[in-house]
Amino acid sequence: MNFGNPWSLVSGLFIGLLGMALFIYGKKQADMKCLLAGGVLCVFPYFVTSVVLMWVITGACVGGLYWWAKMDA
């Protein structure tokens, strides 16, 4: 994570909180899709330094989770 860029830090914090919420929801509902997406969203901001790339990956994870849930229903 790039600590020199405040937007990277704020984005990583927000994305991590979103991932934590998804992980907790998935744990309570015993939903492996939400657990997996939440775990990815919690971990990947540590390894990505670009703010734009962080949000693209977040959109792909959330969109993939939505698509995966629609395919199961």
ZAFIMAR-279637 format. One record per atom (N, C-alpha, C): residue in three letters; x, y, z; residue number from 1; atom name. Coordinates in nm, 3 decimals. Example, Ala and Ser with C-alpha at 12.3 -4.5 7.8 and 13.67 -1.06 7.14 Angstrom:
2
 type      xx      yy      zz seq atom
  ALA   1.319  -0.569   0.780   1    N
  ALA   1.230  -0.450   0.780   1   CA
  ALA   1.320  -0.330   0.780   1    C
  SER   1.285  -0.225   0.708   2    N
  SER   1.367  -0.106   0.714   2   CA
  SER   1.290   0.003   0.787   2    C
// end
This chain:
73
 type      xx      yy      zz seq atom
  MET   0.084  -0.117   0.000   1    N
  MET   0.000   0.000   0.000   1   CA
  MET   0.088   0.123   0.000   1    C
  ASN   0.051   0.220  -0.078   2    N
  ASN   0.127   0.343  -0.091   2   CA
  ASN   0.080   0.443   0.014   2    C
  PHE   0.159   0.461   0.120   3    N
  PHE   0.120   0.553   0.226   3   CA
  PHE   0.145   0.698   0.191   3    C
  GLY   0.215   0.723   0.080   4    N
  GLY   0.240   0.860   0.037   4   CA
  GLY   0.118   0.923  -0.029   4    C
  ASN   0.028   0.842  -0.077   5    N
  ASN  -0.093   0.889  -0.143   5   CA
  ASN  -0.211   0.872  -0.047   5    C
  PRO  -0.270   0.981   0.001   6    N
  PRO  -0.381   0.967   0.096   6   CA
  PRO  -0.503   0.899   0.037   6    C
  TRP  -0.527   0.914  -0.094   7    N
  TRP  -0.643   0.851  -0.156   7   CA
  TRP  -0.627   0.700  -0.161   7    C
  SER  -0.504   0.654  -0.172   8    N
  SER  -0.478   0.511  -0.169   8   CA
  SER  -0.510   0.454  -0.031   8    C
  LEU  -0.471   0.527   0.070   9    N
  LEU  -0.498   0.484   0.208   9   CA
  LEU  -0.648   0.483   0.239   9    C
  VAL  -0.717   0.589   0.199  10    N
  VAL  -0.862   0.598   0.224  10   CA
  VAL  -0.937   0.492   0.144  10    C
  SER  -0.897   0.472   0.018  11    N
  SER  -0.962   0.370  -0.064  11   CA
  SER  -0.939   0.231  -0.006  11    C
  GLY  -0.815   0.203   0.036  12    N
  GLY  -0.786   0.073   0.096  12   CA
  GLY  -0.867   0.049   0.222  12    C
  LEU  -0.884   0.153   0.303  13    N
  LEU  -0.963   0.141   0.425  13   CA
  LEU  -1.109   0.112   0.393  13    C
  PHE  -1.166   0.188   0.299  14    N
  PHE  -1.306   0.169   0.262  14   CA
  PHE  -1.330   0.032   0.200  14    C
  ILE  -1.241  -0.009   0.111  15    N
  ILE  -1.256  -0.139   0.046  15   CA
  ILE  -1.240  -0.251   0.149  15    C
  GLY  -1.147  -0.235   0.242  16    N
  GLY  -1.129  -0.335   0.348  16   CA
  GLY  -1.251  -0.346   0.437  16    C
  LEU  -1.314  -0.233   0.468  17    N
  LEU  -1.436  -0.235   0.549  17   CA
  LEU  -1.551  -0.303   0.473  17    C
  LEU  -1.560  -0.277   0.343  18    N
  LEU  -1.660  -0.345   0.262  18   CA
  LEU  -1.635  -0.495   0.261  18    C
  GLY  -1.509  -0.534   0.249  19    N
  GLY  -1.474  -0.675   0.251  19   CA
  GLY  -1.505  -0.740   0.385  19    C
  MET  -1.479  -0.667   0.494  20    N
  MET  -1.508  -0.720   0.626  20   CA
  MET  -1.659  -0.740   0.645  20    C
  ALA  -1.738  -0.645   0.596  21    N
  ALA  -1.884  -0.658   0.606  21   CA
  ALA  -1.934  -0.778   0.526  21    C
  LEU  -1.880  -0.796   0.405  22    N
  LEU  -1.918  -0.912   0.324  22   CA
  LEU  -1.875  -1.042   0.391  22    C
  PHE  -1.756  -1.042   0.448  23    N
  PHE  -1.706  -1.163   0.514  23   CA
  PHE  -1.793  -1.200   0.634  23    C
  ILE  -1.830  -1.102   0.716  24    N
  ILE  -1.914  -1.128   0.833  24   CA
  ILE  -2.052  -1.175   0.789  24    C
  TYR  -2.108  -1.112   0.685  25    N
  TYR  -2.238  -1.154   0.633  25   CA
  TYR  -2.230  -1.298   0.582  25    C
  GLY  -2.126  -1.329   0.507  26    N
  GLY  -2.110  -1.464   0.454  26   CA
  GLY  -2.092  -1.567   0.563  26    C
  LYS  -2.024  -1.529   0.670  27    N
  LYS  -2.004  -1.621   0.783  27   CA
  LYS  -2.137  -1.649   0.854  27    C
  LYS  -2.215  -1.544   0.876  28    N
  LYS  -2.343  -1.562   0.945  28   CA
  LYS  -2.443  -1.640   0.861  28    C
  GLN  -2.439  -1.619   0.729  29    N
  GLN  -2.534  -1.686   0.639  29   CA
  GLN  -2.480  -1.818   0.585  29    C
  ALA  -2.356  -1.852   0.619  30    N
  ALA  -2.289  -1.972   0.568  30   CA
  ALA  -2.286  -1.971   0.415  30    C
  ASP  -2.252  -1.856   0.359  31    N
  ASP  -2.248  -1.835   0.214  31   CA
  ASP  -2.102  -1.822   0.170  31    C
  MET  -2.053  -1.925   0.100  32    N
  MET  -1.913  -1.926   0.059  32   CA
  MET  -1.881  -1.818  -0.044  32    C
  LYS  -1.979  -1.778  -0.124  33    N
  LYS  -1.956  -1.672  -0.222  33   CA
  LYS  -1.919  -1.541  -0.153  33    C
  CYS  -1.995  -1.504  -0.051  34    N
  CYS  -1.968  -1.380   0.022  34   CA
  CYS  -1.840  -1.391   0.104  34    C
  LEU  -1.814  -1.508   0.160  35    N
  LEU  -1.690  -1.528   0.234  35   CA
  LEU  -1.569  -1.508   0.143  35    C
  LEU  -1.573  -1.565   0.025  36    N
  LEU  -1.463  -1.555  -0.069  36   CA
  LEU  -1.444  -1.411  -0.116  36    C
  ALA  -1.552  -1.346  -0.157  37    N
  ALA  -1.543  -1.208  -0.204  37   CA
  ALA  -1.496  -1.115  -0.092  37    C
  GLY  -1.547  -1.136   0.028  38    N
  GLY  -1.505  -1.054   0.142  38   CA
  GLY  -1.358  -1.073   0.175  38    C
  GLY  -1.310  -1.195   0.169  39    N
  GLY  -1.169  -1.222   0.195  39   CA
  GLY  -1.079  -1.156   0.092  39    C
  VAL  -1.119  -1.163  -0.034  40    N
  VAL  -1.040  -1.099  -0.141  40   CA
  VAL  -1.038  -0.949  -0.122  40    C
  LEU  -1.154  -0.890  -0.090  41    N
  LEU  -1.161  -0.745  -0.072  41   CA
  LEU  -1.083  -0.699   0.051  41    C
  CYS  -1.069  -0.783   0.150  42    N
  CYS  -0.992  -0.745   0.268  42   CA
  CYS  -0.841  -0.749   0.243  42    C
  VAL  -0.796  -0.839   0.157  43    N
  VAL  -0.653  -0.864   0.142  43   CA
  VAL  -0.589  -0.788   0.027  43    C
  PHE  -0.654  -0.778  -0.087  44    N
  PHE  -0.585  -0.726  -0.204  44   CA
  PHE  -0.539  -0.581  -0.195  44    C
  PRO  -0.604  -0.490  -0.119  45    N
  PRO  -0.552  -0.352  -0.114  45   CA
  PRO  -0.409  -0.341  -0.057  45    C
  TYR  -0.363  -0.442   0.014  46    N
  TYR  -0.226  -0.439   0.065  46   CA
  TYR  -0.124  -0.455  -0.048  46    C
  PHE  -0.164  -0.514  -0.159  47    N
  PHE  -0.071  -0.546  -0.266  47   CA
  PHE  -0.085  -0.457  -0.388  47    C
  VAL  -0.190  -0.378  -0.396  48    N
  VAL  -0.215  -0.291  -0.512  48   CA
  VAL  -0.190  -0.147  -0.470  48    C
  THR  -0.109  -0.074  -0.547  49    N
  THR  -0.078   0.064  -0.510  49   CA
  THR  -0.160   0.167  -0.588  49    C
  SER  -0.213   0.130  -0.702  50    N
  SER  -0.289   0.224  -0.784  50   CA
  SER  -0.433   0.233  -0.734  50    C
  VAL  -0.480   0.355  -0.714  51    N
  VAL  -0.616   0.377  -0.666  51   CA
  VAL  -0.718   0.332  -0.771  51    C
  VAL  -0.692   0.362  -0.895  52    N
  VAL  -0.784   0.325  -1.003  52   CA
  VAL  -0.793   0.172  -1.013  52    C
  LEU  -0.678   0.106  -1.006  53    N
  LEU  -0.678  -0.040  -1.013  53   CA
  LEU  -0.750  -0.102  -0.893  53    C
  MET  -0.737  -0.039  -0.776  54    N
  MET  -0.810  -0.087  -0.657  54   CA
  MET  -0.960  -0.087  -0.682  54    C
  TRP  -1.009   0.023  -0.738  55    N
  TRP  -1.153   0.034  -0.760  55   CA
  TRP  -1.200  -0.055  -0.874  55    C
  VAL  -1.115  -0.078  -0.974  56    N
  VAL  -1.151  -0.170  -1.082  56   CA
  VAL  -1.162  -0.312  -1.028  56    C
  ILE  -1.067  -0.354  -0.945  57    N
  ILE  -1.072  -0.487  -0.886  57   CA
  ILE  -1.192  -0.500  -0.793  57    C
  THR  -1.222  -0.396  -0.716  58    N
  THR  -1.338  -0.398  -0.628  58   CA
  THR  -1.466  -0.412  -0.709  58    C
  GLY  -1.478  -0.336  -0.816  59    N
  GLY  -1.596  -0.348  -0.903  59   CA
  GLY  -1.609  -0.486  -0.963  59    C
  ALA  -1.496  -0.544  -1.003  60    N
  ALA  -1.499  -0.679  -1.060  60   CA
  ALA  -1.541  -0.782  -0.955  60    C
  CYS  -1.492  -0.768  -0.832  61    N
  CYS  -1.530  -0.862  -0.725  61   CA
  CYS  -1.678  -0.850  -0.691  61    C
  VAL  -1.726  -0.728  -0.673  62    N
  VAL  -1.867  -0.708  -0.637  62   CA
  VAL  -1.957  -0.747  -0.755  62    C
  GLY  -1.918  -0.711  -0.877  63    N
  GLY  -1.995  -0.750  -0.994  63   CA
  GLY  -1.996  -0.902  -1.014  63    C
  GLY  -1.881  -0.965  -0.990  64    N
  GLY  -1.874  -1.110  -0.999  64   CA
  GLY  -1.960  -1.178  -0.894  64    C
  LEU  -1.961  -1.122  -0.774  65    N
  LEU  -2.046  -1.176  -0.667  65   CA
  LEU  -2.193  -1.163  -0.704  65    C
  TYR  -2.232  -1.049  -0.759  66    N
  TYR  -2.370  -1.027  -0.802  66   CA
  TYR  -2.408  -1.126  -0.913  66    C
  TRP  -2.319  -1.139  -1.012  67    N
  TRP  -2.345  -1.231  -1.123  67   CA
  TRP  -2.355  -1.374  -1.075  67    C
  TRP  -2.264  -1.413  -0.985  68    N
  TRP  -2.261  -1.551  -0.930  68   CA
  TRP  -2.391  -1.578  -0.854  68    C
  ALA  -2.439  -1.481  -0.776  69    N
  ALA  -2.563  -1.497  -0.701  69   CA
  ALA  -2.683  -1.508  -0.796  69    C
  LYS  -2.682  -1.431  -0.904  70    N
  LYS  -2.791  -1.438  -1.001  70   CA
  LYS  -2.794  -1.571  -1.074  70    C
  MET  -2.676  -1.629  -1.099  71    N
  MET  -2.669  -1.758  -1.169  71   CA
  MET  -2.721  -1.872  -1.082  71    C
  ASP  -2.705  -1.862  -0.951  72    N
  ASP  -2.752  -1.966  -0.860  72   CA
  ASP  -2.903  -1.957  -0.837  72    C
  ALA  -2.961  -1.840  -0.851  73    N
  ALA  -3.104  -1.824  -0.822  73   CA
  ALA  -3.192  -1.869  -0.933  73    C
// end
